[in-house]
Amino acid sequence: MYIDKFKVEEWFNKYEKDAVYDLADTCVESLSINELYELIGKSNLYCDEIFDKKLNYGAIHGSERLKQAISTLYSSQKMNNITITHGAIGANHLVMLSLIEPGDKVVSVVPTYQQHYSIPKSFGANVEMFFLEEKNNWLPDIDKLEKFVKNDTKIICLNNPNNPTGAVIPDNMLKDIVEIARKSNAYILCDEVYRGLNHNGNSFSVSIADIYEKGISTGSMSKVFSLAGLRLGWIVANSEIIEKINQQREYNTISVGILDDYFASLAIENKDLIINRNLNKIKTGKKILLDWANSDANIDLIPPSGGTTAFVKYNVDISSTILCSKLQKETGIMILPGETLELDGYLRIGYGNNFEQLEKALSIFSKWLRKF
Ligand SMILES: Cc1ncc(COP(=O)(O)O)c(C=O)c1O
C-alpha cells in the first residue's frame, strides 16, 4: 500500500549520523538502566528480579502492574481502558488501523507528527489539514475549527502538547474542541506523548481520554520518561474502543517485550523523580534557547510551554530545507527544517539535551545566519 515518505524520519536517516551538534532530538537526555536505578534509589539487587524472568510472551495486553501504573497518569481510567503498544508510533498506527476506513473524513491539526495525516491518507481517507498559526500562539482558532469540522468528520487528530511548537492547549479550549467533535460524533485521537512535560503548573494537563467518551489518548516512555529505547507506549480510551483496537492488535503485536514492560512499570511508579529531573533539564535548555532568540534579530519565537521542542521563525529569504542542509554541511549543526513539518520558514529546535552543545551551536548558528 502506498504511503508518503515520512519526512522527519528521512531527514534523521540522512543527517543524524554526521551531526556534530544535534539540535533535532526531541527526547530529554535518555537514561541508562544504571541512571534510572540511581535516580529512583534502587540498588542492583534488583538484577535478580530481571535475570530470573522467564522470557515468555508475558501478559498479552501488558502486565497488570504496568496498566495500573499507567492508570495513575489519568484521572479516571481502569485496566480495561488501556492497551500496551510498540511505542507511541505503534499506538497511533493501531488506532488508525482500527478506526479509519477508505473514504472517511479525517481532520488533522498541523503541524504535527506525520503519522496523523499520512497514515489515514494511505488508507484512502479524505484528510483535511487544519493549520495552526503563529499569530494565535500556535493554538487552534476555535471558530475556524468549528467551521472546518463537518457533520461527517470521523476523527480529529491532535497532538497536545504539540511537537514542534511546544504549545499546550488550555483545558477550556480542549473542552471546546470536545464540543465540536461531539456535534459530529467524531473521535478525537490525541497524541499525548509529551503530556507530563508542561513547563508551568501541573506538568500533566487534562487528557482527552478523561474528558471525552470518544477521546483516545496515546502516550509512551520516550519523551516524558527518557526511555525511548524501551519502545513501549499505550492507548487509553473507553473499553469498547480498546476492544476494537485489541482485535487489530492481535495481528501485529501479540505482546511487548517482558523486560520493556518491567522497566516501564518501575519508571512510571517513580514518575515524580523522573519528571522532576526532566523538567529541570528542560528549564535549563529553555533559558538558553530564549536568551539566544531574544539576542538574535533574525529569530522570532513563541516561547514553548510544554514538551521539548520549539518552532523558530527565521527572517532570511531561503527555504528551510536549503538552510538546514547548508547549515549542517558548513557547521555540523543539525536542525530540523519546517518543510518536513509542512511549514516552510520555520525550524524545529530540541532543547532537552546537552546544554553546552546547545549554547555553542546556537551562537555559531547566529553568526552563520548573518551572512545571508
Ligand atoms: C508527537 C509524537 N508522537 C509519537 C512519537 C513516537 O514516539 P515513540 O518513540 O514513543 O514511538 C513521537 C516521536 O518523536 C512524537 O514526537
Residues whose N, C-alpha, C, O or C-beta is under 5 A from the ligand:
A	BS01	LIG	T26 H86 G87 A88 I89 G90 Y113 N159 N163 D191 V193 S220 S222 L232 G233
